[in-house]
């Protein structure tokens, strides 16, 4: 099953990305190594926005630790 991932999409870019790709299955604020666990690079569609860098960040804040 192919999933659509938006990485680093700004609010301004969101409307355009959704017109082309539909709504995202996953939205990642940053391109980090944690996002790679959600992406199947062989079949998924990954859309990079202005806030994303080509090389993944080593670490981002772990928001799931709040729960």
DSSP file (Angstrom, degrees, kcal/mol; ACC not computed):
  #  RESIDUE AA STRUCTURE BP1 BP2  ACC     N-H-->O    O-->H-N    N-H-->O    O-->H-N    TCO  KAPPA ALPHA  PHI   PSI    X-CA   Y-CA   Z-CA
    1    1 A X              0   0    0      0, 0.0     2,-0.4     0, 0.0    42,-0.1   0.000 360.0 360.0 360.0 126.9    0.0    0.0    0.0
    2    2 A X        -     0   0    0     42,-0.1     2,-0.3    41,-0.0    42,-0.2  -0.663 360.0-165.9 -83.6 133.2    1.4    3.4   -1.0
    3    3 A X        -     0   0    0     -2,-0.4    42,-2.8    37,-0.2     2,-0.5  -0.855  15.7-131.6-114.8 154.0    1.3    6.2    1.6
    4    4 A X  E     -a   45   0A   0     -2,-0.3    21,-2.1    40,-0.2    22,-2.0  -0.921  22.1-168.8-106.9 128.4    1.9    9.9    1.0
    5    5 A X  E     -ab  46  26A   0     40,-3.0    42,-3.2    -2,-0.5     2,-0.5  -0.962   8.9-159.5-117.6 131.2    4.3   11.7    3.4
    6    6 A X  E     -ab  47  27A   0     20,-2.3    22,-3.4    -2,-0.4     2,-0.5  -0.952  12.6-170.7-105.5 128.2    4.7   15.4    3.6
    7    7 A X  E     -ab  48  28A   0     40,-2.9    42,-3.0    -2,-0.5    45,-0.3  -0.979  67.3 -11.5-123.4 122.9    8.0   16.5    5.2
    8    8 A X  S    S+     0   0    0     20,-2.5    43,-2.3    -2,-0.5    44,-0.4   0.781  83.0 166.6  65.5  28.7    8.7   20.1    6.2
    9    9 A X        -     0   0    0     19,-0.4    -1,-0.2    40,-0.2     2,-0.1  -0.621  26.9-141.0 -77.9 129.1    5.6   21.5    4.3
   10   10 A X     >  -     0   0    0     -2,-0.4     4,-1.4     1,-0.1     3,-0.4  -0.440  25.6-107.0 -82.0 163.7    4.8   25.0    5.2
   11   11 A X  H  > S+     0   0    0      1,-0.2     4,-0.7     2,-0.2     3,-0.3   0.880 122.1  54.3 -57.1 -38.5    1.2   26.2    5.6
   12   12 A X  H  4 S+     0   0    0      1,-0.2     4,-0.5     2,-0.2    -1,-0.2   0.837 111.1  44.7 -65.8 -33.3    1.5   28.1    2.4
   13   13 A X  H  > S+     0   0    0     -3,-0.4     4,-2.6     1,-0.2    -1,-0.2   0.667  93.8  81.3 -84.4 -17.8    2.6   24.9    0.5
   14   14 A X  H  X S+     0   0    0     -4,-1.4     4,-2.6    -3,-0.3     5,-0.2   0.905  89.6  49.8 -60.0 -46.7    0.0   22.7    2.1
   15   15 A X  H  X S+     0   0    0     -4,-0.7     4,-1.9     1,-0.2    -1,-0.2   0.921 113.7  46.1 -59.1 -44.6   -2.9   23.6   -0.3
   16   16 A X  H  > S+     0   0    0     -4,-0.5     4,-1.6     1,-0.2    -1,-0.2   0.917 112.7  49.7 -65.1 -43.2   -0.8   23.1   -3.4
   17   17 A X  H  X S+     0   0    0     -4,-2.6     4,-3.0     1,-0.2     5,-0.4   0.893 111.2  49.5 -64.1 -39.4    0.6   19.8   -2.1
   18   18 A X  H  X S+     0   0    0     -4,-2.6     4,-1.7    -5,-0.2    -1,-0.2   0.841 106.8  55.6 -70.4 -32.0   -2.9   18.5   -1.3
   19   19 A X  H  < S+     0   0    0     -4,-1.9    -1,-0.2    -5,-0.2    -2,-0.2   0.886 118.4  34.3 -64.7 -36.8   -4.2   19.5   -4.7
   20   20 A X  H  < S+     0   0    0     -4,-1.6    -2,-0.2    -5,-0.1    -3,-0.1   0.930 136.5  18.5 -83.0 -48.5   -1.5   17.4   -6.4
   21   21 A X  H  < S-     0   0    0     -4,-3.0    -3,-0.2     1,-0.3    -2,-0.2   0.491  98.5-126.1-106.3  -6.5   -1.1   14.5   -4.0
   22   22 A X     <  -     0   0    0     -4,-1.7    -1,-0.3    -5,-0.4    -2,-0.1  -0.327  60.6 -25.6  80.6-175.0   -4.3   14.5   -1.9
   23   23 A X  S    S-     0   0    0      1,-0.1   -19,-0.2    -2,-0.1     2,-0.1  -0.427  76.4-108.1 -73.5 148.5   -4.2   14.6    1.8
   24   24 A X        -     0   0    0      1,-0.1   -19,-0.2    -2,-0.1     3,-0.1  -0.446  11.3-153.0 -76.8 145.0   -1.1   13.1    3.5
   25   25 A X  S    S+     0   0    0    -21,-2.1     2,-0.4     1,-0.3   -20,-0.2   0.789  91.0  20.9 -79.1 -32.7   -1.2    9.8    5.3
   26   26 A X  E     -b    5   0A   0    -22,-2.0   -20,-2.3     2,-0.0     2,-0.5  -0.999  66.9-163.2-136.6 138.2    1.8   11.1    7.4
   27   27 A X  E     -b    6   0A   0     -2,-0.4     2,-0.5   -22,-0.2   -20,-0.2  -0.988   9.2-169.7-122.1 122.3    2.9   14.7    8.1
   28   28 A X  E     -b    7   0A   0    -22,-3.4   -20,-2.5    -2,-0.5   -19,-0.4  -0.944  16.4-155.8-113.9 126.6    6.4   15.1    9.4
   29   29 A X  S    S+     0   0    0     -2,-0.5     2,-0.3   -22,-0.2    -1,-0.1   0.890  81.9  22.5 -66.1 -38.2    7.5   18.5   10.7
   30   30 A X  S    S-     0   0    0    -23,-0.1     2,-1.2   -22,-0.1     5,-0.1  -0.900  78.7-116.5-129.0 154.8   11.2   17.7   10.1
   31   31 A X        +     0   0    0     -2,-0.3    26,-3.1    20,-0.2     2,-0.2  -0.779  61.7 145.4 -88.2  94.5   13.2   15.3    8.0
   32   32 A X  B >>  -c   57   0B   0     -2,-1.2     4,-0.8    24,-0.3     3,-0.6  -0.748  66.0 -98.7-126.4 174.3   14.8   13.3   10.7
   33   33 A X  H 3> S+     0   0    0     24,-1.2     4,-0.5    -2,-0.2     3,-0.3   0.787 118.6  63.3 -66.8 -26.6   15.7    9.7   11.3
   34   34 A X  H >4 S+     0   0    0      1,-0.2     3,-1.1     2,-0.2     4,-0.4   0.877  97.7  56.1 -65.4 -36.3   12.5    9.0   13.2
   35   35 A X  H X> S+     0   0    0     -3,-0.6     3,-1.4     1,-0.2     4,-0.8   0.799  94.7  68.0 -65.1 -27.6   10.5    9.8   10.1
   36   36 A X  H 3< S+     0   0    0     -4,-0.8    -1,-0.2    -3,-0.3     3,-0.2   0.766  89.2  64.5 -64.6 -24.4   12.4    7.1    8.2
   37   37 A X  T << S+     0   0    0     -3,-1.1    -1,-0.3    -4,-0.5    -2,-0.2   0.743 105.6  44.7 -68.5 -22.3   10.7    4.5   10.3
   38   38 A X  T <4 S+     0   0    0     -3,-1.4     2,-0.5    -4,-0.4    -1,-0.2   0.627 100.1  84.0 -92.3 -16.9    7.4    5.5    8.8
   39   39 A X     <  -     0   0    0     -4,-0.8     2,-0.9    -3,-0.2     3,-0.1  -0.760  57.9-159.1-100.1 129.2    8.5    5.6    5.2
   40   40 A X    >>  -     0   0    0     -2,-0.5     4,-3.0     1,-0.1     3,-1.4  -0.884  14.0-163.0 -98.2  99.7    8.8    2.7    2.8
   41   41 A X  T 34 S+     0   0    0     -2,-0.9    -1,-0.1     1,-0.3     5,-0.1   0.632  81.7  60.1 -64.9 -14.2   11.2    4.2    0.3
   42   42 A X  T 34 S+     0   0    0      1,-0.1    -1,-0.3    -3,-0.1    -3,-0.0   0.788 125.4   8.1 -82.8 -28.3   10.4    1.6   -2.3
   43   43 A X  T <4 S+     0   0    0     -3,-1.4    -2,-0.2   -42,-0.1    -1,-0.1   0.628 101.9  96.0-128.5 -21.3    6.6    2.4   -2.6
   44   44 A X     <  -     0   0    0     -4,-3.0     2,-0.5   -42,-0.2   -40,-0.2  -0.344  66.1-126.7 -78.7 157.2    5.7    5.6   -0.7
   45   45 A X  E     -a    4   0A   0    -42,-2.8   -40,-3.0    -2,-0.1     2,-0.5  -0.906  24.5-166.5-100.7 125.1    5.4    9.1   -2.1
   46   46 A X  E     -a    5   0A   0     -2,-0.5     2,-0.6   -42,-0.2   -40,-0.2  -0.964   2.9-166.6-118.9 120.4    7.5   11.6   -0.1
   47   47 A X  E     -a    6   0A   0    -42,-3.2   -40,-2.9    -2,-0.5     2,-0.4  -0.931   8.8-154.6-110.3 117.9    6.9   15.3   -0.7
   48   48 A X  E     -a    7   0A   0     -2,-0.6   -40,-0.2   -42,-0.2     2,-0.1  -0.772   9.6-163.2 -95.1 134.3    9.5   17.7    0.7
   49   49 A X    >   -     0   0    0    -42,-3.0     3,-1.4    -2,-0.4   -40,-0.2  -0.362  41.3 -83.0-102.2-173.4    8.7   21.3    1.6
   50   50 A X  T 3  S+     0   0    0      1,-0.3   -41,-0.2    -2,-0.1   -42,-0.1   0.755 124.6  56.9 -64.6 -26.6   10.8   24.3    2.2
   51   51 A X  T 3  S+     0   0    0    -43,-2.3     2,-0.3   -44,-0.1    -1,-0.3   0.532  91.1  91.9 -84.0  -4.6   11.5   23.4    5.8
   52   52 A X    <   -     0   0    0     -3,-1.4     2,-0.3   -44,-0.4     4,-0.1  -0.677  62.1-151.1 -93.8 143.3   13.0   20.0    4.9
   53   53 A X        -     0   0    0     -2,-0.3     4,-0.1     2,-0.2    -4,-0.1  -0.790  22.9-123.5-104.0 154.1   16.7   19.4    4.2
   54   54 A X  S    S+     0   0    0     -2,-0.3     2,-0.4     2,-0.1    -1,-0.1   0.925 100.0  59.5 -64.2 -44.1   17.8   16.6    1.9
   55   55 A X  S    S-     0   0    0      1,-0.1    -2,-0.2    -3,-0.0   -24,-0.1  -0.716  97.5-114.1 -85.6 133.1   20.0   15.0    4.6
   56   56 A X        -     0   0    0     -2,-0.4   -24,-0.3     1,-0.1     2,-0.1  -0.321  28.2-111.0 -66.5 147.9   18.0   13.9    7.7
   57   57 A X  B     -c   32   0B   0    -26,-3.1   -24,-1.2     1,-0.1     3,-0.1  -0.435  19.4-129.6 -70.5 151.2   18.6   15.6   11.0
   58   58 A X  S    S+     0   0    0      1,-0.2     2,-0.3   -26,-0.2    -1,-0.1   0.873  83.2   1.9 -70.1 -36.8   20.2   13.4   13.6
   59   59 A X        -     0   0    0    -26,-0.1     2,-0.3   -27,-0.1    -1,-0.2  -0.998  56.2-178.1-154.5 142.0   17.7   14.2   16.3
   60   60 A X        -     0   0    0     -2,-0.3   -28,-0.0    -3,-0.1     2,-0.0  -0.918  50.3 -73.0-132.9 166.7   14.5   16.1   16.9
   61   61 A X        -     0   0    0     -2,-0.3     2,-1.3     1,-0.1     3,-0.1  -0.328  44.8-127.8 -59.6 136.0   12.4   16.5   20.0
   62   62 A X    >   +     0   0    0      1,-0.2     3,-1.8     2,-0.1     4,-0.2  -0.689  29.7 177.6 -91.3  87.1   10.5   13.3   20.9
   63   63 A X  G >  S+     0   0    0     -2,-1.3     3,-1.6     1,-0.3     4,-0.2   0.753  73.8  69.4 -65.8 -23.1    6.9   14.6   21.2
   64   64 A X  G >  S+     0   0    0      1,-0.3     3,-1.0     2,-0.2    -1,-0.3   0.672  83.4  73.7 -68.4 -14.6    5.6   11.0   21.9
   65   65 A X  G <  S+     0   0    0     -3,-1.8    -1,-0.3     1,-0.2    -2,-0.2   0.601  78.6  75.5 -74.4  -9.4    7.4   11.1   25.2
   66   66 A X  G <         0   0    0     -3,-1.6    -1,-0.2     1,-0.2    -2,-0.2   0.784 360.0 360.0 -70.1 -25.5    4.7   13.5   26.6
   67   67 A X    <         0   0    0     -3,-1.0    -1,-0.2    -4,-0.2    -2,-0.1   0.455 360.0 360.0 -84.4 360.0    2.2   10.6   26.9
